Amino acid sequence: MKTRAFPGGFVWGAATSAFQIEGAADSRGESIWDEFCRRPGAIEDGSDGRRACEHVQRFEHDVALMRELGLGAYRFSVSWPRVLPTGRGQLSEPGLDFYDRLVDRLLAAGITPFVTLYHWDLPLALQREGGWTARSTAEAFVDYARIVAKRLGDRVRHWVTHNEPRVASMVGHHLGRHAPGTQDALGALTTSHHLLLSHGWAVPEIRALVPKAEVGITLDLAPMHAATAASEHQKARRLHDGHFNRWFLDPVFGRGYPRDMLRHFAEREVVPASGLPAVLPGDEDAIAVPIDFLGINYYRRNVVRTESFPEPEDEELWDPSAPLSERTEMGWEVYPEGLWETLVRVHLDYAPSALYVTENGASYSTGPSEDGSVPDVLRLDFLRTHFQQAHRAIEDGVPLRGYFVWSLLDNFEWDRGYTQRFGIVWVDYETQERRLKDSALFYRRVIADNAVPAE
Ligand code: FCB
């Protein structure tokens, strides 16, 4: 079979996040997600993260699975309330110990740990003080980052400050579909600023504590396509690109917040004409701290028809003309070329020195068949076609260094609860049995060959 080879040293990994897999909620402080899960109707199946994949109890087995797959790297997140149950002050030694043991286990298995410091599980105690709408939370984040870097930094070189600040701010604070579940357009923008600011402040602190650290941030990016050539659709495309992509990329790469967006928010009376009040002198410089890599989470494109932001119902802008067979069970269109478009665009417009795909994957519920295999052909195809587009981007000069499949395990998919399965490993939530899906077996081959099938 003809294959496309990836560069030597390319990092093949899988990703998870703390709240989605860890369980063991009794042994940590509460986060905004624990509270959000208690809100009637907030989670599709009424579930929560108390048990999840019982990863805290089963991590040794999970690392053995990773080893079986031949993973070169594992991206996981540290739960802030497991380390600092009330967000600041009193440290939990058993909490820190857990990550210590996980890291040791990974290294013993030859797997490079990539640590994400914040994957949305803010300590509830900090939410009571305003959460991310308060500047003090950004300060608390830096203290927390320092504690984790001090403990793990002798063994962990790769650090991601934040996962998808867009989702944490806009989906959590404006659409209200995620914790903390508020609907406040200005609060969402303020949140985005404090998330980015805490990133900018944390990067030098991590570098000071970790020899040869590589520090970056992960953004969820999506190509925006205008529904038609009509000028109103073109205008809408630019606006949504500004809101979704440039609002985060521009400040991280030293351009400050995009002016057209500030103007737009001012026209809608979301922010004053003088700008976002939360942005103080020096903040944009802090956010612009050079990073060692940008992480990109890619799932789909958006096809844009309207420009009525900030109306919440306009968030889901997928192309209604895409046949159902071309969507995953999340309803997200399968559009592999969008990964190439995104990588090339970021490379040309922002030129980060290195890029990782820190998440990419698909929700399909395919379970075990009679012979015990899990024939998730659609996920396998999804991964194959997206790997091919990553390869194409590398050929076009994009400095893509690695690729993390979302997700290692089926897990708690936020407001969708356990209704959506993204894992390459099947999890039976009753028995906690794990089983490699066919996509995992395919991935094992890709990793072993460091190549994808050409067709
Ligand atoms: C991303 C999140 C991740 C997971 C996938 C499906 O937005 O970072 O936790 O939920 O989507």
Residues whose N, C-alpha, C, O or C-beta is under 5 A from the ligand:
A	BS01	FCB	S17 E164
